[in-house]
Every structure is written in C-alpha cells, then in structure tokens.
C-alpha cells in the first residue's frame, strides 16, 4: 500500500531554500550534492555565508597571501562553486573568520536574513558536532549552527523579538523545515548518487582550499554508501531535520 507521506527533500512545488553556514566551501563540502539535486529539481537556492574564510591559509607555505587578499579570492571561488551547484544568489557577510560567536548581535543579523529571504527550507549545520574526520570541528561551524538555530526559534517568526527589524521592514517569518548538515545524529538521508560528481566539481572551484585535487577526489569517491561497490557506487548525505509545519 502506497504511503501518503512525501519523501524527505521532495516537494510538490518549487521551494525557497536558504543556506546559512560559516565559510565559503562549507555548502559544497557539507551538503553540495543535495543542493545540486534540489537545484536540478527546480528549487531556488540562496547562500548566506557568515565569513569569507580569510584565515584559510598557511603563512609559512604561502607568505605572499594576506587575509584581505584571500577574502577577495574566496568570494570569487564561492561564486564559481555556486554556479556549478545551480545556486541563484550568494551573499557573504565578511565577519572575521575564526572569531564567530553566537551572540545576540549575530543572532539579530541572522534573523534579519531569514526574514529578508523568507525561506521555506533553511539549511545550516549541527552545532553539537564537536568532532570531525579531521579532528576537532571548526568552532565557526559550531557557532554558525548554534546562531542559526537560536535565530529560527524563538526569534525569526515572533513579532516581539528584535522589534527594530520591524522598523526596517522585516516582518516575522518561520521556515517550514530546518536541515542540519554535518551531523552525528541524522534522521534523514538523501540519495545523491546522481549529483555526487557535481559536488566534487564544485568543491574543486575552491582552489585555495584544495591542496591535492586527485587525493581529494579519491577520498570523496571512496565515501560510498553502505552496501554499494566501487563498480556500482551509491552516495548519501545525512541531515538532522526539524519540521515546524
């Protein structure tokens, strides 16, 4: 007997999807294949990044690089990667990389952007994920996830929070679903086999962050879903999803 419950990540009409993460390249690394799948299904995707990743270099090996120079480069890399994914707009706040704190001021900024873009679906990352495959998860990732969740509830949809935003013309808005990527406690898995190569191509646009492209591609292609093979690979991206409507 067929179920009337729609499959997760599949909607009857085009959705307005807002991605709020810390750095350029986070959307592609964390959930790029899912975003590419949604873009190809006709959904409208906007990136809102909280920093430009200006500290993502090693001055010992790249002495000519500076934070300001890298910030400008990473803007261009992110625009190129977003084009590969199929993103319609990219906005970067340029808060200092590495110094994100989920305080009330940043929360207000995020509430403003949620009210500005009025997403049906909001994508961020799991603030509880302390550890990653490379060691300790970047504090900006955790701060971004925390401030986004704090902005969603209880502030974004409530008139009495940040009344100064009303004076700016930003009426309350509540996303219908919040998808947290980079999580250790997923409740939703997307089959993204068809767009896995799109994800890899988008990641490769972040040239300042990819030291060895061949090894990176090899590593990501080895991340096959359980039960699939090298000859017949299947790929997944996992999320913690909270639904409000």
C-alpha positions, 0 to 999 in steps of 0.5 A, a space after each residue: 500500500 502506497 504511503 501518503 507521506 512525501 519523501 524527505 527533500 521532495 516537494 510538490 512545488 518549487 521551494 525557497 531554500 536558504 543556506 546559512 553556514 560559516 565559510 565559503 566551501 562549507 555548502 559544497 563540502 557539507 551538503 553540495 550534492 543535495 543542493 545540486 539535486 534540489 537545484 536540478 529539481 527546480 528549487 531556488 537556492 540562496 547562500 548566506 555565508 557568515 565569513 569569507 574564510 580569510 584565515 584559510 591559509 598557511 603563512 609559512 607555505 604561502 607568505 605572499 597571501 594576506 587575509 584581505 587578499 584571500 577574502 577577495 579570492 574566496 568570494 570569487 571561488 564561492 561564486 564559481 562553486 555556486 554556479 556549478 551547484 545551480 545556486 541563484 544568489 550568494 551573499 557573504 557577510 565578511 565577519 572575521 573568520 575564526 572569531 564567530 560567536 553566537 551572540 545576540 548581535 549575530 543572532 539579530 543579523 541572522 534573523 534579519 536574513 531569514 526574514 529578508 529571504 523568507 525561506 521555506 527550507 533553511 539549511 545550516 549545520 549541527 552545532 553539537 558536532 564537536 568532532 570531525 574526520 579531521 579532528 576537532 570541528 571548526 568552532 565557526 561551524 559550531 557557532 554558525 549552527 548554534 546562531 542559526 538555530 537560536 535565530 529560527 526559534 524563538 526569534 525569526 517568526 515572533 513579532 516581539 523579538 528584535 522589534 527594530 527589524 520591524 522598523 526596517 521592514 522585516 516582518 516575522 517569518 518561520 521556515 517550514 523545515 530546518 536541515 542540519 548538515 554535518 551531523 552525528 545524529 541524522 534522521 534523514 538521508 538523501 540519495 545523491 548518487 546522481 549529483 555526487 560528481 557535481 559536488 566534487 566539481 564544485 568543491 574543486 572551484 575552491 582552489 585555495 582550499 584544495 591542496 591535492 585535487 586527485 587525493 581529494 577526489 579519491 577520498 570523496 569517491 571512496 565515501 560510498 554508501 553502505 552496501 554499494 561497490 566501487 563498480 556500482 557506487 551509491 552516495 548519501 548525505 545525512 541531515 538532522 531535520 526539524 519540521 515546524 509545519 
